[in-house]
Amino acid sequence: MKPKELLVKWVEVFNEGNANALADLYQEDAINHQVANEPIIGKDAIRKMFEEEFATADMVCLIDNIFEDGEWGILEWKDPLGLRGCGFFHIIDGKIRFQRGYWDKLSFLRQHNLPLPKE
């Protein structure tokens, strides 16, 4: 899949809350770095991260824009609660090798009535 096609699929599977299908879009040694958190390394760890996140909050990703540049896809998104963010995906051989996401974690926690960091 080309980057733009893969990102459309990624959003579809994300919105289904399907951590297994989502993890299948990543390479075995992929890195997912949401800058508000520590990087997650490896497909199995990425699957576990999504399982935990889907169990914690009802998340929906709405596409604002998708851009493609060679092996890179860029997803600009929002959610129904007003949170906005963007993700950069390096896609090699039809699978995500590296992902970096930017979003406001404090706003996310407040919107979902989750505990705030103690620091």
Secondary structure, DSSP 4 states (H G I P E B T S, - for coil): --HHHHHHHHHHHHHHT-HHHHHTTEEEEEEEEETTS--EESHHHHHHHHHHHHHH-----EEEEEEEETTEEEEEEE-TTS-EEEEEEEEETTEEEEEEEEE-HHHHHHHTTPPPP--
